[in-house]
């Protein structure tokens, strides 16, 4: 059976019904966009399912234990995987509510929070052989913080697999360098079990993309081929024996179809891929980098923008939220995380509406993945913008009523955006050399 997308109006009506139906929560699930979202942020025709799996890797290099011991250490690594997938709708079924805990400010307790979802736990899949997206969360984060993207992609025909990396507390700076090796190892181990058929007919292991936020984006870029520089200040902080052991481990995957890197760590001053990110020249996989221009954590000009420039052998796009900070990759702040500024800053952006950031990012990620994993060349038109900056765009022609969406072409408003609702964006493209 061929599933056809519902018209946008029908989708928005469905969203509204969910939000106001008796007995349902008032909070909007982050994967459901607001009314001003661009076209491709709308959910797809399927329901979303979610399940958990656990994988164990025997006798694997343990970067954290090696860092603390000062020499090479191997242990068994167990990873919990949260998996979202296209599912069949179940009338009357209650969607999941996610729960997680984040490290509290030093000297304060950890903070627990919940996130409303649209996914149905262990629901029956709506089909098979779906393309795969391996999704890696930020440092000391949890996969549920990216449900805005994972659930939305599941409704559009993707299986999203997110490992729980279990990082040390973020304020324990002495342990942070170990993540430079742990992240790519975790991601590669996840890919191996997926390529080995862990999900059976549900997924197509020949169509895999990586997506990550912050440290997760660093891991995705490294697995895509980014070569670490032993002279980097961050890499040099690791024991030489550990670096040597990591060098003997294959952490790259040549079969990837696309990379989405949101607020990627690894640029200056860490410079893990060398000065100006020179080690990223080894990447040939198509790349979409999404970043805020005022990111105080990984920077901008010397961080993600420099990494974008360095990946010269990849066809690549750079989407910039002007004035936004680092936390563009997470859900909007849950109510439980709004009592302390430390807790809020895991989620909130000081300038942009968070649901707006998520919707725009979802729009472009959908276009990018559809093009690269589903060979839908019509999606390329969403990147064919008349100018790199969205601010000068006006409107060409008359449209009835207040709301009008650009169909691209000669219209200076970017394709898929509502008239008057695209300011504050920069979109750059560079072809592979």
ABEGO torsion letter per residue (X at the ends): XBBBBBBAAAAAAAAAAAAABBGBBABBBAABBBAABBAAABBBABBBBBBBBBBBBBGBBBAAAAAAAGBBBBBBBBBBBBBBBBBBBBBGBBBBBBBBBBBBBBGBBBBBBBBBBABBBGBBBABBGBBBBBBBBBBGBBAAAAAAAAAAAAAAGBBBBBBBAGBBBAABAAAAAAAAAAAAAAAAAAAAAAAAGAAEAABBAABBBBBBBEAAAAAAAAAAGBBBBAABAAAAABBAAAAAAAAABBABBAABABBBBBGBBGBOAAGAAEBGGAAAAABABBBBBBBBAABAAAEAAABAAAAAAABAABBBBBBBBBGBBAAAABBBBBAAAAABAAAAAAABBAABBAAAAAAAAAAAAAAAAAAAAAGBAAAAAAABBABABAAABBBBEBBBEABBBBAEEABABBBGBBBGAABGBBBBBBBBX
